[in-house]
């Protein structure tokens, strides 16, 4: 089900969005919907990362730091 969403933006930004929408053959509403969809998909998917970033993800050791004491202990081990 679709619902109406009202956005308050600067007039110049709205005009620019309308021009981009016209060039791409979409409505401003469709562009906003596509953007929101992309936001939700990219937060759930590693594949949304650029290839180089995706290849490097997980290559650094993860330090378990849950509080200040853990952080201080980590720094002591790292620099002493």
Phi and psi restraints in degrees (range 20) as a CNS / XPLOR table:
assign (resid 1 and name C) (resid 2 and name N)
       (resid 2 and name CA) (resid 2 and name C) 1.0 -91.4 20.0 2
assign (resid 2 and name N) (resid 2 and name CA)
       (resid 2 and name C) (resid 3 and name N) 1.0 149.2 20.0 2
assign (resid 2 and name C) (resid 3 and name N)
       (resid 3 and name CA) (resid 3 and name C) 1.0 -133.7 20.0 2
assign (resid 3 and name N) (resid 3 and name CA)
       (resid 3 and name C) (resid 4 and name N) 1.0 157.8 20.0 2
assign (resid 3 and name C) (resid 4 and name N)
       (resid 4 and name CA) (resid 4 and name C) 1.0 -86.0 20.0 2
assign (resid 4 and name N) (resid 4 and name CA)
       (resid 4 and name C) (resid 5 and name N) 1.0 139.1 20.0 2
assign (resid 4 and name C) (resid 5 and name N)
       (resid 5 and name CA) (resid 5 and name C) 1.0 -127.8 20.0 2
assign (resid 5 and name N) (resid 5 and name CA)
       (resid 5 and name C) (resid 6 and name N) 1.0 128.9 20.0 2
assign (resid 5 and name C) (resid 6 and name N)
       (resid 6 and name CA) (resid 6 and name C) 1.0 -104.7 20.0 2
assign (resid 6 and name N) (resid 6 and name CA)
       (resid 6 and name C) (resid 7 and name N) 1.0 128.1 20.0 2
assign (resid 6 and name C) (resid 7 and name N)
       (resid 7 and name CA) (resid 7 and name C) 1.0 -116.1 20.0 2
assign (resid 7 and name N) (resid 7 and name CA)
       (resid 7 and name C) (resid 8 and name N) 1.0 141.8 20.0 2
assign (resid 7 and name C) (resid 8 and name N)
       (resid 8 and name CA) (resid 8 and name C) 1.0 -110.2 20.0 2
assign (resid 8 and name N) (resid 8 and name CA)
       (resid 8 and name C) (resid 9 and name N) 1.0 114.9 20.0 2
assign (resid 8 and name C) (resid 9 and name N)
       (resid 9 and name CA) (resid 9 and name C) 1.0 -135.0 20.0 2
assign (resid 9 and name N) (resid 9 and name CA)
       (resid 9 and name C) (resid 10 and name N) 1.0 162.8 20.0 2
assign (resid 9 and name C) (resid 10 and name N)
       (resid 10 and name CA) (resid 10 and name C) 1.0 -62.6 20.0 2
assign (resid 10 and name N) (resid 10 and name CA)
       (resid 10 and name C) (resid 11 and name N) 1.0 142.4 20.0 2
assign (resid 10 and name C) (resid 11 and name N)
       (resid 11 and name CA) (resid 11 and name C) 1.0 -57.0 20.0 2
assign (resid 11 and name N) (resid 11 and name CA)
       (resid 11 and name C) (resid 12 and name N) 1.0 -40.2 20.0 2
assign (resid 11 and name C) (resid 12 and name N)
       (resid 12 and name CA) (resid 12 and name C) 1.0 -62.9 20.0 2
assign (resid 12 and name N) (resid 12 and name CA)
       (resid 12 and name C) (resid 13 and name N) 1.0 -39.9 20.0 2
assign (resid 12 and name C) (resid 13 and name N)
       (resid 13 and name CA) (resid 13 and name C) 1.0 -65.5 20.0 2
assign (resid 13 and name N) (resid 13 and name CA)
       (resid 13 and name C) (resid 14 and name N) 1.0 -39.5 20.0 2
assign (resid 13 and name C) (resid 14 and name N)
       (resid 14 and name CA) (resid 14 and name C) 1.0 -63.4 20.0 2
assign (resid 14 and name N) (resid 14 and name CA)
       (resid 14 and name C) (resid 15 and name N) 1.0 -44.6 20.0 2
assign (resid 14 and name C) (resid 15 and name N)
       (resid 15 and name CA) (resid 15 and name C) 1.0 -62.9 20.0 2
assign (resid 15 and name N) (resid 15 and name CA)
       (resid 15 and name C) (resid 16 and name N) 1.0 -40.9 20.0 2
assign (resid 15 and name C) (resid 16 and name N)
       (resid 16 and name CA) (resid 16 and name C) 1.0 -63.6 20.0 2
assign (resid 16 and name N) (resid 16 and name CA)
       (resid 16 and name C) (resid 17 and name N) 1.0 -41.0 20.0 2
assign (resid 16 and name C) (resid 17 and name N)
       (resid 17 and name CA) (resid 17 and name C) 1.0 -63.3 20.0 2
assign (resid 17 and name N) (resid 17 and name CA)
       (resid 17 and name C) (resid 18 and name N) 1.0 -40.1 20.0 2
assign (resid 17 and name C) (resid 18 and name N)
       (resid 18 and name CA) (resid 18 and name C) 1.0 -63.9 20.0 2
assign (resid 18 and name N) (resid 18 and name CA)
       (resid 18 and name C) (resid 19 and name N) 1.0 -39.7 20.0 2
assign (resid 18 and name C) (resid 19 and name N)
       (resid 19 and name CA) (resid 19 and name C) 1.0 -64.7 20.0 2
assign (resid 19 and name N) (resid 19 and name CA)
       (resid 19 and name C) (resid 20 and name N) 1.0 -44.3 20.0 2
assign (resid 19 and name C) (resid 20 and name N)
       (resid 20 and name CA) (resid 20 and name C) 1.0 -63.6 20.0 2
assign (resid 20 and name N) (resid 20 and name CA)
       (resid 20 and name C) (resid 21 and name N) 1.0 -41.8 20.0 2
assign (resid 20 and name C) (resid 21 and name N)
       (resid 21 and name CA) (resid 21 and name C) 1.0 -62.2 20.0 2
assign (resid 21 and name N) (resid 21 and name CA)
       (resid 21 and name C) (resid 22 and name N) 1.0 -44.0 20.0 2
assign (resid 21 and name C) (resid 22 and name N)
       (resid 22 and name CA) (resid 22 and name C) 1.0 -62.6 20.0 2
assign (resid 22 and name N) (resid 22 and name CA)
       (resid 22 and name C) (resid 23 and name N) 1.0 -43.0 20.0 2
assign (resid 22 and name C) (resid 23 and name N)
       (resid 23 and name CA) (resid 23 and name C) 1.0 -64.4 20.0 2
assign (resid 23 and name N) (resid 23 and name CA)
       (resid 23 and name C) (resid 24 and name N) 1.0 -33.9 20.0 2
assign (resid 23 and name C) (resid 24 and name N)
       (resid 24 and name CA) (resid 24 and name C) 1.0 -91.1 20.0 2
assign (resid 24 and name N) (resid 24 and name CA)
       (resid 24 and name C) (resid 25 and name N) 1.0 -3.3 20.0 2
assign (resid 24 and name C) (resid 25 and name N)
       (resid 25 and name CA) (resid 25 and name C) 1.0 73.9 20.0 2
assign (resid 25 and name N) (resid 25 and name CA)
       (resid 25 and name C) (resid 26 and name N) 1.0 27.0 20.0 2
assign (resid 25 and name C) (resid 26 and name N)
       (resid 26 and name CA) (resid 26 and name C) 1.0 -124.8 20.0 2
assign (resid 26 and name N) (resid 26 and name CA)
       (resid 26 and name C) (resid 27 and name N) 1.0 165.9 20.0 2
assign (resid 26 and name C) (resid 27 and name N)
       (resid 27 and name CA) (resid 27 and name C) 1.0 -87.7 20.0 2
assign (resid 27 and name N) (resid 27 and name CA)
       (resid 27 and name C) (resid 28 and name N) 1.0 161.6 20.0 2
assign (resid 27 and name C) (resid 28 and name N)
       (resid 28 and name CA) (resid 28 and name C) 1.0 -61.9 20.0 2
assign (resid 28 and name N) (resid 28 and name CA)
       (resid 28 and name C) (resid 29 and name N) 1.0 -38.4 20.0 2
assign (resid 28 and name C) (resid 29 and name N)
       (resid 29 and name CA) (resid 29 and name C) 1.0 -59.6 20.0 2
assign (resid 29 and name N) (resid 29 and name CA)
       (resid 29 and name C) (resid 30 and name N) 1.0 -42.6 20.0 2
assign (resid 29 and name C) (resid 30 and name N)
       (resid 30 and name CA) (resid 30 and name C) 1.0 -67.1 20.0 2
assign (resid 30 and name N) (resid 30 and name CA)
       (resid 30 and name C) (resid 31 and name N) 1.0 -37.5 20.0 2
assign (resid 30 and name C) (resid 31 and name N)
       (resid 31 and name CA) (resid 31 and name C) 1.0 -63.5 20.0 2
assign (resid 31 and name N) (resid 31 and name CA)
       (resid 31 and name C) (resid 32 and name N) 1.0 -42.1 20.0 2
assign (resid 31 and name C) (resid 32 and name N)
       (resid 32 and name CA) (resid 32 and name C) 1.0 -65.1 20.0 2
assign (resid 32 and name N) (resid 32 and name CA)
       (resid 32 and name C) (resid 33 and name N) 1.0 -43.3 20.0 2
assign (resid 32 and name C) (resid 33 and name N)
       (resid 33 and name CA) (resid 33 and name C) 1.0 -62.1 20.0 2
assign (resid 33 and name N) (resid 33 and name CA)
       (resid 33 and name C) (resid 34 and name N) 1.0 -42.8 20.0 2
assign (resid 33 and name C) (resid 34 and name N)
       (resid 34 and name CA) (resid 34 and name C) 1.0 -61.7 20.0 2
assign (resid 34 and name N) (resid 34 and name CA)
       (resid 34 and name C) (resid 35 and name N) 1.0 -40.7 20.0 2
assign (resid 34 and name C) (resid 35 and name N)
       (resid 35 and name CA) (resid 35 and name C) 1.0 -64.4 20.0 2
assign (resid 35 and name N) (resid 35 and name CA)
       (resid 35 and name C) (resid 36 and name N) 1.0 -46.4 20.0 2
assign (resid 35 and name C) (resid 36 and name N)
       (resid 36 and name CA) (resid 36 and name C) 1.0 -61.8 20.0 2
assign (resid 36 and name N) (resid 36 and name CA)
       (resid 36 and name C) (resid 37 and name N) 1.0 -40.5 20.0 2
assign (resid 36 and name C) (resid 37 and name N)
       (resid 37 and name CA) (resid 37 and name C) 1.0 -63.3 20.0 2
assign (resid 37 and name N) (resid 37 and name CA)
       (resid 37 and name C) (resid 38 and name N) 1.0 -42.3 20.0 2
assign (resid 37 and name C) (resid 38 and name N)
       (resid 38 and name CA) (resid 38 and name C) 1.0 -64.1 20.0 2
assign (resid 38 and name N) (resid 38 and name CA)
       (resid 38 and name C) (resid 39 and name N) 1.0 -38.9 20.0 2
assign (resid 38 and name C) (resid 39 and name N)
       (resid 39 and name CA) (resid 39 and name C) 1.0 -60.5 20.0 2
assign (resid 39 and name N) (resid 39 and name CA)
       (resid 39 and name C) (resid 40 and name N) 1.0 -45.7 20.0 2
assign (resid 39 and name C) (resid 40 and name N)
       (resid 40 and name CA) (resid 40 and name C) 1.0 -71.1 20.0 2
assign (resid 40 and name N) (resid 40 and name CA)
       (resid 40 and name C) (resid 41 and name N) 1.0 -33.3 20.0 2
assign (resid 40 and name C) (resid 41 and name N)
       (resid 41 and name CA) (resid 41 and name C) 1.0 -73.6 20.0 2
assign (resid 41 and name N) (resid 41 and name CA)
       (resid 41 and name C) (resid 42 and name N) 1.0 -39.1 20.0 2
assign (resid 41 and name C) (resid 42 and name N)
       (resid 42 and name CA) (resid 42 and name C) 1.0 -70.3 20.0 2
assign (resid 42 and name N) (resid 42 and name CA)
       (resid 42 and name C) (resid 43 and name N) 1.0 -28.1 20.0 2
assign (resid 42 and name C) (resid 43 and name N)
       (resid 43 and name CA) (resid 43 and name C) 1.0 -75.7 20.0 2
assign (resid 43 and name N) (resid 43 and name CA)
       (resid 43 and name C) (resid 44 and name N) 1.0 -15.7 20.0 2
assign (resid 43 and name C) (resid 44 and name N)
       (resid 44 and name CA) (resid 44 and name C) 1.0 -104.9 20.0 2
assign (resid 44 and name N) (resid 44 and name CA)
       (resid 44 and name C) (resid 45 and name N) 1.0 -8.9 20.0 2
assign (resid 44 and name C) (resid 45 and name N)
       (resid 45 and name CA) (resid 45 and name C) 1.0 -127.7 20.0 2
assign (resid 45 and name N) (resid 45 and name CA)
       (resid 45 and name C) (resid 46 and name N) 1.0 130.2 20.0 2
assign (resid 45 and name C) (resid 46 and name N)
       (resid 46 and name CA) (resid 46 and name C) 1.0 -73.4 20.0 2
assign (resid 46 and name N) (resid 46 and name CA)
       (resid 46 and name C) (resid 47 and name N) 1.0 -26.6 20.0 2
assign (resid 46 and name C) (resid 47 and name N)
       (resid 47 and name CA) (resid 47 and name C) 1.0 -63.5 20.0 2
assign (resid 47 and name N) (resid 47 and name CA)
       (resid 47 and name C) (resid 48 and name N) 1.0 -17.9 20.0 2
assign (resid 47 and name C) (resid 48 and name N)
       (resid 48 and name CA) (resid 48 and name C) 1.0 -73.8 20.0 2
assign (resid 48 and name N) (resid 48 and name CA)
       (resid 48 and name C) (resid 49 and name N) 1.0 -15.0 20.0 2
assign (resid 48 and name C) (resid 49 and name N)
       (resid 49 and name CA) (resid 49 and name C) 1.0 -73.8 20.0 2
assign (resid 49 and name N) (resid 49 and name CA)
       (resid 49 and name C) (resid 50 and name N) 1.0 151.1 20.0 2
assign (resid 49 and name C) (resid 50 and name N)
       (resid 50 and name CA) (resid 50 and name C) 1.0 -59.3 20.0 2
assign (resid 50 and name N) (resid 50 and name CA)
       (resid 50 and name C) (resid 51 and name N) 1.0 152.3 20.0 2
assign (resid 50 and name C) (resid 51 and name N)
       (resid 51 and name CA) (resid 51 and name C) 1.0 -54.1 20.0 2
assign (resid 51 and name N) (resid 51 and name CA)
       (resid 51 and name C) (resid 52 and name N) 1.0 -42.0 20.0 2
assign (resid 51 and name C) (resid 52 and name N)
       (resid 52 and name CA) (resid 52 and name C) 1.0 -66.0 20.0 2
assign (resid 52 and name N) (resid 52 and name CA)
       (resid 52 and name C) (resid 53 and name N) 1.0 -45.2 20.0 2
assign (resid 52 and name C) (resid 53 and name N)
       (resid 53 and name CA) (resid 53 and name C) 1.0 -63.2 20.0 2
assign (resid 53 and name N) (resid 53 and name CA)
       (resid 53 and name C) (resid 54 and name N) 1.0 -42.7 20.0 2
assign (resid 53 and name C) (resid 54 and name N)
       (resid 54 and name CA) (resid 54 and name C) 1.0 -61.3 20.0 2
assign (resid 54 and name N) (resid 54 and name CA)
       (resid 54 and name C) (resid 55 and name N) 1.0 -39.5 20.0 2
assign (resid 54 and name C) (resid 55 and name N)
       (resid 55 and name CA) (resid 55 and name C) 1.0 -66.8 20.0 2
assign (resid 55 and name N) (resid 55 and name CA)
       (resid 55 and name C) (resid 56 and name N) 1.0 -31.7 20.0 2
assign (resid 55 and name C) (resid 56 and name N)
       (resid 56 and name CA) (resid 56 and name C) 1.0 -86.5 20.0 2
assign (resid 56 and name N) (resid 56 and name CA)
       (resid 56 and name C) (resid 57 and name N) 1.0 -17.2 20.0 2
assign (resid 56 and name C) (resid 57 and name N)
       (resid 57 and name CA) (resid 57 and name C) 1.0 -59.3 20.0 2
assign (resid 57 and name N) (resid 57 and name CA)
       (resid 57 and name C) (resid 58 and name N) 1.0 128.2 20.0 2
assign (resid 57 and name C) (resid 58 and name N)
       (resid 58 and name CA) (resid 58 and name C) 1.0 88.2 20.0 2
assign (resid 58 and name N) (resid 58 and name CA)
       (resid 58 and name C) (resid 59 and name N) 1.0 -1.2 20.0 2
assign (resid 58 and name C) (resid 59 and name N)
       (resid 59 and name CA) (resid 59 and name C) 1.0 -79.0 20.0 2
assign (resid 59 and name N) (resid 59 and name CA)
       (resid 59 and name C) (resid 60 and name N) 1.0 -20.0 20.0 2
assign (resid 59 and name C) (resid 60 and name N)
       (resid 60 and name CA) (resid 60 and name C) 1.0 -90.2 20.0 2
assign (resid 60 and name N) (resid 60 and name CA)
       (resid 60 and name C) (resid 61 and name N) 1.0 143.9 20.0 2
assign (resid 60 and name C) (resid 61 and name N)
       (resid 61 and name CA) (resid 61 and name C) 1.0 -66.8 20.0 2
assign (resid 61 and name N) (resid 61 and name CA)
       (resid 61 and name C) (resid 62 and name N) 1.0 140.7 20.0 2
assign (resid 61 and name C) (resid 62 and name N)
       (resid 62 and name CA) (resid 62 and name C) 1.0 -94.3 20.0 2
assign (resid 62 and name N) (resid 62 and name CA)
       (resid 62 and name C) (resid 63 and name N) 1.0 126.7 20.0 2
assign (resid 62 and name C) (resid 63 and name N)
       (resid 63 and name CA) (resid 63 and name C) 1.0 -92.0 20.0 2
assign (resid 63 and name N) (resid 63 and name CA)
       (resid 63 and name C) (resid 64 and name N) 1.0 135.5 20.0 2
assign (resid 63 and name C) (resid 64 and name N)
       (resid 64 and name CA) (resid 64 and name C) 1.0 -87.5 20.0 2
assign (resid 64 and name N) (resid 64 and name CA)
       (resid 64 and name C) (resid 65 and name N) 1.0 101.9 20.0 2
assign (resid 64 and name C) (resid 65 and name N)
       (resid 65 and name CA) (resid 65 and name C) 1.0 -122.6 20.0 2
assign (resid 65 and name N) (resid 65 and name CA)
       (resid 65 and name C) (resid 66 and name N) 1.0 109.7 20.0 2
assign (resid 65 and name C) (resid 66 and name N)
       (resid 66 and name CA) (resid 66 and name C) 1.0 -113.3 20.0 2
assign (resid 66 and name N) (resid 66 and name CA)
       (resid 66 and name C) (resid 67 and name N) 1.0 -12.4 20.0 2
assign (resid 66 and name C) (resid 67 and name N)
       (resid 67 and name CA) (resid 67 and name C) 1.0 -156.1 20.0 2
assign (resid 67 and name N) (resid 67 and name CA)
       (resid 67 and name C) (resid 68 and name N) 1.0 -179.4 20.0 2
assign (resid 67 and name C) (resid 68 and name N)
       (resid 68 and name CA) (resid 68 and name C) 1.0 -63.5 20.0 2
assign (resid 68 and name N) (resid 68 and name CA)
       (resid 68 and name C) (resid 69 and name N) 1.0 -37.7 20.0 2
assign (resid 68 and name C) (resid 69 and name N)
       (resid 69 and name CA) (resid 69 and name C) 1.0 -63.6 20.0 2
assign (resid 69 and name N) (resid 69 and name CA)
       (resid 69 and name C) (resid 70 and name N) 1.0 -42.6 20.0 2
assign (resid 69 and name C) (resid 70 and name N)
       (resid 70 and name CA) (resid 70 and name C) 1.0 -61.6 20.0 2
assign (resid 70 and name N) (resid 70 and name CA)
       (resid 70 and name C) (resid 71 and name N) 1.0 -39.7 20.0 2
assign (resid 70 and name C) (resid 71 and name N)
       (resid 71 and name CA) (resid 71 and name C) 1.0 -65.6 20.0 2
assign (resid 71 and name N) (resid 71 and name CA)
       (resid 71 and name C) (resid 72 and name N) 1.0 -44.0 20.0 2
assign (resid 71 and name C) (resid 72 and name N)
       (resid 72 and name CA) (resid 72 and name C) 1.0 -63.6 20.0 2
assign (resid 72 and name N) (resid 72 and name CA)
       (resid 72 and name C) (resid 73 and name N) 1.0 -40.9 20.0 2
assign (resid 72 and name C) (resid 73 and name N)
       (resid 73 and name CA) (resid 73 and name C) 1.0 -62.6 20.0 2
assign (resid 73 and name N) (resid 73 and name CA)
       (resid 73 and name C) (resid 74 and name N) 1.0 -41.6 20.0 2
assign (resid 73 and name C) (resid 74 and name N)
       (resid 74 and name CA) (resid 74 and name C) 1.0 -60.4 20.0 2
assign (resid 74 and name N) (resid 74 and name CA)
       (resid 74 and name C) (resid 75 and name N) 1.0 -45.5 20.0 2
assign (resid 74 and name C) (resid 75 and name N)
       (resid 75 and name CA) (resid 75 and name C) 1.0 -65.3 20.0 2
assign (resid 75 and name N) (resid 75 and name CA)
       (resid 75 and name C) (resid 76 and name N) 1.0 -39.0 20.0 2
assign (resid 75 and name C) (resid 76 and name N)
       (resid 76 and name CA) (resid 76 and name C) 1.0 -62.1 20.0 2
assign (resid 76 and name N) (resid 76 and name CA)
       (resid 76 and name C) (resid 77 and name N) 1.0 -45.4 20.0 2
assign (resid 76 and name C) (resid 77 and name N)
       (resid 77 and name CA) (resid 77 and name C) 1.0 -64.2 20.0 2
assign (resid 77 and name N) (resid 77 and name CA)
       (resid 77 and name C) (resid 78 and name N) 1.0 -37.8 20.0 2
assign (resid 77 and name C) (resid 78 and name N)
       (resid 78 and name CA) (resid 78 and name C) 1.0 -70.9 20.0 2
assign (resid 78 and name N) (resid 78 and name CA)
       (resid 78 and name C) (resid 79 and name N) 1.0 -41.2 20.0 2
assign (resid 78 and name C) (resid 79 and name N)
       (resid 79 and name CA) (resid 79 and name C) 1.0 -105.3 20.0 2
assign (resid 79 and name N) (resid 79 and name CA)
       (resid 79 and name C) (resid 80 and name N) 1.0 -2.6 20.0 2
